[in-house]
Each structure stands twice: as C-alpha cells, then as structure tokens.
C-alpha cells in the first residue's frame, strides 16, 4: 500500500518546527500506526486511507487535545496539514525512511 512504512516528517507549527517519525500500516481503508517525537509517542486514531489520501488523529497528551492530520502520499513523499485546535494549522512534509 502506498502509505505503509516509516516516515520522517518535518512539521511547521505555530510552536516551531517539529520532526516526528510516523509509522503507518494500512488494511483496506483503515490506517493504524504511531507518531513519535520530542513530545512523546501517540497511537493513531481514526486512521483512513482513500487511494493516495490519508487522514488520522492523535491525542497530544501534553496539550490534552486531538490533532487532525490529512495528507497525500506521492511515491516516497508525504505532505499535508494538521489542525491543532486553538493553535491553528500546521503543515507537514516527509520522506519514507
């Protein structure tokens, strides 16, 4: 599947640049995995795959909020945006590790 694998991301957020590692596994239209960075690790919730389009939610424990991600996989690249509640939006891009 196009989304499966480990991704090294760069996120441009209102709180500065973050560089989490994203691990994705797809099964049909479901997406599971983890996102791990300086803020700790989080399990992916409500992950979905539709062709090259992906979306998922994580709960950021430090901020006690859900972050909604949506993106597009293009070969060994991924890019998209994240809605960070009252902090606004962040963009991300990454490469398959």
PyMOL CGO cylinders between C-alpha atoms (Angstrom):
from pymol import cmd
from pymol.cgo import CYLINDER

trace = [
    CYLINDER, 0.00, 0.00, 0.00, 1.28, 3.50, -0.76, 0.3, 1, 1, 1, 1, 1, 1,
    CYLINDER, 1.28, 3.50, -0.76, 1.03, 4.80, 2.82, 0.3, 1, 1, 1, 1, 1, 1,
    CYLINDER, 1.03, 4.80, 2.82, 2.70, 1.88, 4.61, 0.3, 1, 1, 1, 1, 1, 1,
    CYLINDER, 2.70, 1.88, 4.61, 6.10, 2.42, 6.15, 0.3, 1, 1, 1, 1, 1, 1,
    CYLINDER, 6.10, 2.42, 6.15, 8.10, 4.73, 8.35, 0.3, 1, 1, 1, 1, 1, 1,
    CYLINDER, 8.10, 4.73, 8.35, 8.12, 8.41, 7.50, 0.3, 1, 1, 1, 1, 1, 1,
    CYLINDER, 8.12, 8.41, 7.50, 10.50, 11.13, 8.70, 0.3, 1, 1, 1, 1, 1, 1,
    CYLINDER, 10.50, 11.13, 8.70, 8.37, 14.28, 8.91, 0.3, 1, 1, 1, 1, 1, 1,
    CYLINDER, 8.37, 14.28, 8.91, 9.10, 17.97, 9.22, 0.3, 1, 1, 1, 1, 1, 1,
    CYLINDER, 9.10, 17.97, 9.22, 6.16, 19.92, 10.64, 0.3, 1, 1, 1, 1, 1, 1,
    CYLINDER, 6.16, 19.92, 10.64, 5.98, 23.70, 10.59, 0.3, 1, 1, 1, 1, 1, 1,
    CYLINDER, 5.98, 23.70, 10.59, 3.77, 24.61, 13.54, 0.3, 1, 1, 1, 1, 1, 1,
    CYLINDER, 3.77, 24.61, 13.54, 2.90, 27.83, 15.40, 0.3, 1, 1, 1, 1, 1, 1,
    CYLINDER, 2.90, 27.83, 15.40, 5.11, 26.43, 18.20, 0.3, 1, 1, 1, 1, 1, 1,
    CYLINDER, 5.11, 26.43, 18.20, 8.13, 25.95, 15.91, 0.3, 1, 1, 1, 1, 1, 1,
    CYLINDER, 8.13, 25.95, 15.91, 9.47, 23.18, 13.70, 0.3, 1, 1, 1, 1, 1, 1,
    CYLINDER, 9.47, 23.18, 13.70, 8.87, 19.59, 14.85, 0.3, 1, 1, 1, 1, 1, 1,
    CYLINDER, 8.87, 19.59, 14.85, 10.48, 16.44, 13.37, 0.3, 1, 1, 1, 1, 1, 1,
    CYLINDER, 10.48, 16.44, 13.37, 8.37, 13.43, 14.36, 0.3, 1, 1, 1, 1, 1, 1,
    CYLINDER, 8.37, 13.43, 14.36, 8.62, 9.90, 12.99, 0.3, 1, 1, 1, 1, 1, 1,
    CYLINDER, 8.62, 9.90, 12.99, 5.38, 8.49, 11.63, 0.3, 1, 1, 1, 1, 1, 1,
    CYLINDER, 5.38, 8.49, 11.63, 4.80, 4.74, 11.21, 0.3, 1, 1, 1, 1, 1, 1,
    CYLINDER, 4.80, 4.74, 11.21, 1.79, 3.72, 9.13, 0.3, 1, 1, 1, 1, 1, 1,
    CYLINDER, 1.79, 3.72, 9.13, 0.13, 0.40, 8.30, 0.3, 1, 1, 1, 1, 1, 1,
    CYLINDER, 0.13, 0.40, 8.30, -2.95, 0.18, 6.10, 0.3, 1, 1, 1, 1, 1, 1,
    CYLINDER, -2.95, 0.18, 6.10, -5.56, -2.57, 5.84, 0.3, 1, 1, 1, 1, 1, 1,
    CYLINDER, -5.56, -2.57, 5.84, -8.27, -1.81, 3.31, 0.3, 1, 1, 1, 1, 1, 1,
    CYLINDER, -8.27, -1.81, 3.31, -9.38, 1.73, 4.07, 0.3, 1, 1, 1, 1, 1, 1,
    CYLINDER, -9.38, 1.73, 4.07, -8.12, 1.64, 7.69, 0.3, 1, 1, 1, 1, 1, 1,
    CYLINDER, -8.12, 1.64, 7.69, -4.84, 3.18, 8.82, 0.3, 1, 1, 1, 1, 1, 1,
    CYLINDER, -4.84, 3.18, 8.82, -3.01, 2.39, 12.07, 0.3, 1, 1, 1, 1, 1, 1,
    CYLINDER, -3.01, 2.39, 12.07, 0.37, 3.30, 13.49, 0.3, 1, 1, 1, 1, 1, 1,
    CYLINDER, 0.37, 3.30, 13.49, 2.23, 5.67, 15.77, 0.3, 1, 1, 1, 1, 1, 1,
    CYLINDER, 2.23, 5.67, 15.77, 3.67, 9.15, 15.72, 0.3, 1, 1, 1, 1, 1, 1,
    CYLINDER, 3.67, 9.15, 15.72, 6.72, 9.78, 17.89, 0.3, 1, 1, 1, 1, 1, 1,
    CYLINDER, 6.72, 9.78, 17.89, 8.66, 12.96, 18.51, 0.3, 1, 1, 1, 1, 1, 1,
    CYLINDER, 8.66, 12.96, 18.51, 10.05, 15.29, 21.16, 0.3, 1, 1, 1, 1, 1, 1,
    CYLINDER, 10.05, 15.29, 21.16, 6.60, 15.48, 22.80, 0.3, 1, 1, 1, 1, 1, 1,
    CYLINDER, 6.60, 15.48, 22.80, 6.42, 11.67, 23.18, 0.3, 1, 1, 1, 1, 1, 1,
    CYLINDER, 6.42, 11.67, 23.18, 4.59, 8.95, 21.27, 0.3, 1, 1, 1, 1, 1, 1,
    CYLINDER, 4.59, 8.95, 21.27, 0.92, 8.71, 20.32, 0.3, 1, 1, 1, 1, 1, 1,
    CYLINDER, 0.92, 8.71, 20.32, -1.16, 5.98, 18.72, 0.3, 1, 1, 1, 1, 1, 1,
    CYLINDER, -1.16, 5.98, 18.72, -3.03, 6.90, 15.55, 0.3, 1, 1, 1, 1, 1, 1,
    CYLINDER, -3.03, 6.90, 15.55, -6.80, 7.06, 15.98, 0.3, 1, 1, 1, 1, 1, 1,
    CYLINDER, -6.80, 7.06, 15.98, -9.48, 7.10, 13.27, 0.3, 1, 1, 1, 1, 1, 1,
    CYLINDER, -9.48, 7.10, 13.27, -6.93, 6.46, 10.52, 0.3, 1, 1, 1, 1, 1, 1,
    CYLINDER, -6.93, 6.46, 10.52, -8.28, 6.30, 6.96, 0.3, 1, 1, 1, 1, 1, 1,
    CYLINDER, -8.28, 6.30, 6.96, -6.85, 5.64, 3.50, 0.3, 1, 1, 1, 1, 1, 1,
    CYLINDER, -6.85, 5.64, 3.50, -8.56, 6.58, 0.23, 0.3, 1, 1, 1, 1, 1, 1,
    CYLINDER, -8.56, 6.58, 0.23, -6.18, 5.94, -2.66, 0.3, 1, 1, 1, 1, 1, 1,
    CYLINDER, -6.18, 5.94, -2.66, -3.20, 8.22, -2.01, 0.3, 1, 1, 1, 1, 1, 1,
    CYLINDER, -3.20, 8.22, -2.01, -5.14, 10.34, 0.52, 0.3, 1, 1, 1, 1, 1, 1,
    CYLINDER, -5.14, 10.34, 0.52, -4.59, 9.64, 4.21, 0.3, 1, 1, 1, 1, 1, 1,
    CYLINDER, -4.59, 9.64, 4.21, -6.03, 11.04, 7.42, 0.3, 1, 1, 1, 1, 1, 1,
    CYLINDER, -6.03, 11.04, 7.42, -5.60, 10.31, 11.10, 0.3, 1, 1, 1, 1, 1, 1,
    CYLINDER, -5.60, 10.31, 11.10, -5.98, 11.80, 14.57, 0.3, 1, 1, 1, 1, 1, 1,
    CYLINDER, -5.98, 11.80, 14.57, -3.58, 11.76, 17.50, 0.3, 1, 1, 1, 1, 1, 1,
    CYLINDER, -3.58, 11.76, 17.50, -4.13, 12.87, 21.06, 0.3, 1, 1, 1, 1, 1, 1,
    CYLINDER, -4.13, 12.87, 21.06, -1.30, 15.11, 22.25, 0.3, 1, 1, 1, 1, 1, 1,
    CYLINDER, -1.30, 15.11, 22.25, -1.07, 14.27, 25.94, 0.3, 1, 1, 1, 1, 1, 1,
    CYLINDER, -1.07, 14.27, 25.94, 0.93, 17.40, 26.89, 0.3, 1, 1, 1, 1, 1, 1,
    CYLINDER, 0.93, 17.40, 26.89, -1.72, 19.67, 25.42, 0.3, 1, 1, 1, 1, 1, 1,
    CYLINDER, -1.72, 19.67, 25.42, -4.69, 17.35, 26.16, 0.3, 1, 1, 1, 1, 1, 1,
    CYLINDER, -4.69, 17.35, 26.16, -6.03, 17.91, 22.65, 0.3, 1, 1, 1, 1, 1, 1,
    CYLINDER, -6.03, 17.91, 22.65, -6.72, 15.99, 19.47, 0.3, 1, 1, 1, 1, 1, 1,
    CYLINDER, -6.72, 15.99, 19.47, -4.76, 16.89, 16.34, 0.3, 1, 1, 1, 1, 1, 1,
    CYLINDER, -4.76, 16.89, 16.34, -6.36, 16.06, 12.98, 0.3, 1, 1, 1, 1, 1, 1,
    CYLINDER, -6.36, 16.06, 12.98, -4.00, 15.23, 10.11, 0.3, 1, 1, 1, 1, 1, 1,
    CYLINDER, -4.00, 15.23, 10.11, -4.76, 14.94, 6.39, 0.3, 1, 1, 1, 1, 1, 1,
    CYLINDER, -4.76, 14.94, 6.39, -2.28, 14.37, 3.63, 0.3, 1, 1, 1, 1, 1, 1,
    CYLINDER, -2.28, 14.37, 3.63, -1.34, 12.88, 0.29, 0.3, 1, 1, 1, 1, 1, 1,
    CYLINDER, -1.34, 12.88, 0.29, 1.24, 10.18, -0.40, 0.3, 1, 1, 1, 1, 1, 1,
    CYLINDER, 1.24, 10.18, -0.40, 3.22, 10.65, -3.62, 0.3, 1, 1, 1, 1, 1, 1,
    CYLINDER, 3.22, 10.65, -3.62, 5.69, 7.79, -4.02, 0.3, 1, 1, 1, 1, 1, 1,
    CYLINDER, 5.69, 7.79, -4.02, 8.21, 8.14, -1.20, 0.3, 1, 1, 1, 1, 1, 1,
    CYLINDER, 8.21, 8.14, -1.20, 6.94, 11.58, -0.18, 0.3, 1, 1, 1, 1, 1, 1,
    CYLINDER, 6.94, 11.58, -0.18, 4.04, 12.64, 2.00, 0.3, 1, 1, 1, 1, 1, 1,
    CYLINDER, 4.04, 12.64, 2.00, 2.65, 16.12, 2.66, 0.3, 1, 1, 1, 1, 1, 1,
    CYLINDER, 2.65, 16.12, 2.66, -0.39, 17.71, 4.20, 0.3, 1, 1, 1, 1, 1, 1,
    CYLINDER, -0.39, 17.71, 4.20, -1.75, 19.71, 7.09, 0.3, 1, 1, 1, 1, 1, 1,
    CYLINDER, -1.75, 19.71, 7.09, -2.67, 19.29, 10.72, 0.3, 1, 1, 1, 1, 1, 1,
    CYLINDER, -2.67, 19.29, 10.72, -5.42, 21.12, 12.59, 0.3, 1, 1, 1, 1, 1, 1,
    CYLINDER, -5.42, 21.12, 12.59, -4.12, 21.91, 16.08, 0.3, 1, 1, 1, 1, 1, 1,
    CYLINDER, -4.12, 21.91, 16.08, -7.24, 23.20, 17.81, 0.3, 1, 1, 1, 1, 1, 1,
    CYLINDER, -7.24, 23.20, 17.81, -6.86, 26.76, 19.08, 0.3, 1, 1, 1, 1, 1, 1,
    CYLINDER, -6.86, 26.76, 19.08, -3.22, 26.81, 17.89, 0.3, 1, 1, 1, 1, 1, 1,
    CYLINDER, -3.22, 26.81, 17.89, -4.37, 26.85, 14.26, 0.3, 1, 1, 1, 1, 1, 1,
    CYLINDER, -4.37, 26.85, 14.26, -2.88, 24.84, 11.42, 0.3, 1, 1, 1, 1, 1, 1,
    CYLINDER, -2.88, 24.84, 11.42, 0.47, 23.26, 10.74, 0.3, 1, 1, 1, 1, 1, 1,
    CYLINDER, 0.47, 23.26, 10.74, 1.87, 21.91, 7.51, 0.3, 1, 1, 1, 1, 1, 1,
    CYLINDER, 1.87, 21.91, 7.51, 3.98, 18.78, 7.19, 0.3, 1, 1, 1, 1, 1, 1,
    CYLINDER, 3.98, 18.78, 7.19, 6.07, 17.03, 4.61, 0.3, 1, 1, 1, 1, 1, 1,
    CYLINDER, 6.07, 17.03, 4.61, 8.20, 13.97, 4.82, 0.3, 1, 1, 1, 1, 1, 1,
    CYLINDER, 8.20, 13.97, 4.82, 10.05, 11.15, 3.17, 0.3, 1, 1, 1, 1, 1, 1,
    CYLINDER, 10.05, 11.15, 3.17, 9.84, 7.41, 3.59, 0.3, 1, 1, 1, 1, 1, 1,
    CYLINDER, 9.84, 7.41, 3.59, 12.71, 6.18, 5.74, 0.3, 1, 1, 1, 1, 1, 1,
]
cmd.load_cgo(trace, "trace")
